[in-house]
Amino acid sequence: MKQPTAPTDATPVPPPRCRTRCGHCATLRVCLMGGLPDASRELLASCIEESAFGKGDALQLEGVVAQRISIIKIGAVMATRQGEDGQPHPVALLGRGKTLGGYAVYGHQEQIGAQALSTGRVCSVDVPDFYRLGVVDRQFHACIQAHIVDAHGQLADWSRVMRIKGLQQKLLATLQLYAREQRSQAIRLPSHVALAALLSTTRETIARSLRQLEAAGHILRHDRWHCEVVRPRGTGEATASP
């Protein structure tokens, strides 16, 4: 089974970039930039750059102080954590609006790696630009700390999912939580290989469990790669209990 590529000390080569306009972005309401005052966003406007990433790209390196803060605009990303064997192991799926490189503001190393599972886009700002433009104030710290706290809660949710008994129920909870990460019940499924690595099983078992979930009405398959996660009755949000 292919595992995510191990992080290295080399900084990833940044992809081609273009300017972006926050005011017209559908991700703004769940984005770090969306929590900043209008005046701060206007100052940062010329520094915010949108870039594409490809499947397999390293978006964040564990144990390295990031050079920029990036927000996932679209695409599937796997979070990894190094084990005692020195290899990165999947721990969570990250979705739209997730902040990468947030610890860099405080000079700390990133605690998880992030690797793209699909093509997608991120919006980034070089860390020195926040200080150069004078936007690192009390509200900025409150905003970035809120995203860090939220990330800890989401990692705890992923830890809870891994304790669910039964692969089929665990996979359902994974899809429910991933739909919540993507802010949409309609999602592009990660590959069977990625789901198998995350749940410590085989791709054949993932394929069989997806068919069983579809037969039971828990998911609606649109095609091979896309499905809709059916909300549990009586709830306003996709959740699953162990």
C-alpha positions in Angstrom: 0.0 0.0 0.0 1.4 3.3 -1.0 1.9 5.7 1.9 2.1 9.5 1.7 5.6 10.7 0.8 7.8 11.3 3.8 8.5 15.0 4.5 12.0 16.3 3.8 13.9 19.4 4.9 13.6 20.8 1.4 11.1 23.6 1.0 8.5 22.7 -1.7 8.8 24.6 -5.0 5.9 27.1 -5.0 3.5 26.6 -8.0 2.7 29.5 -10.4 0.6 32.1 -8.6 -2.0 34.7 -9.5 -3.7 37.5 -7.6 -7.0 36.8 -6.0 -9.9 38.9 -4.9 -11.2 37.9 -1.4 -14.5 39.8 -1.8 -15.7 37.4 -4.5 -14.5 34.2 -2.9 -17.1 31.6 -1.7 -14.6 30.4 1.0 -14.3 33.8 2.6 -16.8 33.1 5.4 -14.8 30.1 6.7 -11.4 31.5 5.8 -8.8 33.2 8.1 -9.0 36.3 6.0 -12.7 36.5 6.4 -12.2 37.0 10.2 -10.0 40.0 9.7 -11.3 43.6 9.6 -12.0 45.0 6.2 -9.1 47.5 6.6 -6.6 44.6 7.2 -7.9 42.7 4.2 -7.5 45.8 2.0 -3.9 46.2 3.2 -3.2 42.5 2.4 -5.0 42.5 -0.9 -1.9 42.9 -3.0 -0.1 40.2 -1.1 -2.7 37.4 -1.2 -1.9 35.0 -4.0 -3.9 32.1 -5.3 -2.0 29.0 -6.5 -2.9 25.6 -7.9 -1.6 22.4 -6.4 -1.4 18.9 -7.9 -2.1 15.4 -6.5 0.7 14.3 -4.2 2.1 17.9 -3.6 3.4 18.6 -0.1 1.5 21.6 1.2 2.9 21.6 4.7 6.0 20.0 6.3 5.9 18.7 9.8 8.8 19.9 12.0 9.4 23.0 9.8 8.6 26.6 10.4 6.3 27.6 7.5 7.3 30.5 5.3 3.7 31.4 4.5 0.2 31.0 5.7 -2.1 29.2 3.3 -5.9 28.5 3.2 -7.3 25.6 1.3 -9.8 27.0 -1.2 -10.7 23.8 -3.0 -9.3 20.2 -3.0 -8.7 17.2 -0.8 -5.8 17.2 1.6 -4.4 14.5 3.9 -3.0 15.5 7.2 -0.1 13.3 8.4 1.9 12.8 11.6 5.3 11.1 11.8 5.4 7.9 13.8 8.2 6.2 15.7 9.4 4.7 12.5 10.1 8.2 11.1 7.4 7.8 8.4 4.3 10.0 7.9 1.0 8.3 8.7 -2.4 9.6 7.7 -4.4 11.1 10.6 -7.2 13.3 9.1 -8.7 14.7 5.9 -8.6 18.5 5.5 -11.1 20.5 3.6 -12.1 23.9 2.4 -11.1 26.8 4.6 -8.5 24.9 6.6 -5.5 27.1 7.5 -2.0 25.7 6.9 1.2 27.3 8.4 -0.6 29.1 11.3 2.1 28.3 13.8 4.6 30.3 11.7 3.2 33.6 13.1 4.6 32.5 16.5 7.8 31.0 15.1 6.8 27.4 15.9 7.3 24.3 13.8 4.2 22.8 12.2 3.0 19.7 14.1 1.4 17.9 11.1 2.3 17.5 7.5 -0.3 18.1 4.7 -0.3 16.3 1.3 -2.7 16.9 -1.6 -5.0 14.0 -2.5 -6.3 15.8 -5.5 -5.8 18.9 -7.6 -6.9 22.1 -5.9 -6.1 25.7 -5.0 -4.8 27.6 -2.0 -4.6 31.3 -1.1 -1.3 32.3 0.6 0.4 35.2 2.3 4.1 35.3 3.1 4.4 35.6 6.9 6.6 38.7 6.9 3.9 40.6 5.0 1.6 40.4 7.9 4.1 42.2 10.1 5.3 44.6 7.3 1.8 45.8 6.8 1.0 46.2 10.5 -2.0 43.9 10.5 -0.7 41.7 13.4 -2.9 43.2 16.1 -5.1 41.8 18.8 -7.9 40.9 16.4 -5.4 39.2 14.1 -4.1 37.0 17.0 -7.6 36.3 18.1 -8.6 35.2 14.6 -5.6 32.9 14.0 -5.8 31.4 17.5 -9.5 30.6 16.8 -8.5 28.7 13.7 -5.7 26.8 15.7 -8.2 25.9 18.4 -10.7 24.8 15.8 -8.1 22.6 14.2 -7.4 20.9 17.5 -11.1 20.1 17.9 -11.3 18.7 14.5 -8.2 16.5 15.1 -10.0 15.2 18.2 -13.0 14.4 16.1 -10.8 12.4 13.8 -9.3 10.6 16.8 -12.8 9.7 17.9 -13.7 8.3 14.5 -10.7 6.0 14.6 -12.1 4.4 17.8 -15.4 3.4 16.2 -15.8 -0.4 16.0 -16.6 -1.9 12.6 -15.0 -0.8 9.4 -18.3 0.1 7.7 -19.4 2.4 10.6 -15.9 3.9 10.7 -16.0 4.6 7.0 -19.4 6.2 7.3 -18.2 8.4 10.2 -15.1 9.3 8.1 -17.3 10.4 5.1 -19.6 12.4 7.4 -16.8 14.2 9.1 -15.1 14.8 5.7 -18.4 16.3 4.4 -18.4 18.6 7.4 -14.8 19.6 6.6 -15.8 20.4 3.0 -18.9 22.3 4.1 -21.0 20.2 1.7 -22.9 16.9 1.8 -21.9 16.4 -1.8 -18.2 15.4 -1.9 -15.5 14.1 -4.2 -14.5 10.8 -2.7 -10.8 10.4 -1.8 -9.2 7.5 -3.5 -9.7 4.0 -2.1 -6.0 3.9 -1.5 -6.1 7.1 0.6 -9.1 5.9 2.6 -7.5 2.5 3.2 -4.3 4.2 4.5 -6.3 6.5 6.8 -8.4 3.6 8.2 -5.7 0.9 8.2 -7.4 -1.5 5.9 -7.3 -2.5 2.2 -8.6 -0.8 -0.9 -10.8 -3.8 -1.6 -12.4 -3.5 1.8 -13.1 0.2 1.2 -14.7 -0.6 -2.1 -16.9 -3.3 -0.6 -17.9 -1.0 2.4 -18.8 1.8 0.0 -21.2 -0.5 -1.8 -22.7 -1.6 1.5 -23.2 2.0 2.6 -24.8 2.8 -0.7 -27.2 -0.2 -0.4 -28.1 0.9 3.1 -29.0 4.4 1.9 -26.2 6.2 3.9 -24.6 7.6 0.7 -25.8 8.4 -2.8 -23.3 7.6 -5.5 -23.4 10.0 -8.4 -20.4 8.4 -10.2 -17.2 6.7 -9.3 -15.7 9.7 -7.7 -18.6 11.7 -6.3 -21.3 11.0 -3.7 -23.7 12.7 -1.3 -23.5 11.8 2.4 -27.1 11.4 3.7 -27.7 13.3 6.9 -28.8 11.1 9.8 -32.5 11.7 10.6 -33.3 14.2 13.3 -29.9 16.0 13.1 -28.9 19.2 11.4 -25.4 18.1 10.9 -23.6 14.9 9.7 -22.3 13.1 12.8 -21.7 9.6 13.9 -21.2 8.0 17.3 -19.0 5.1 18.2 
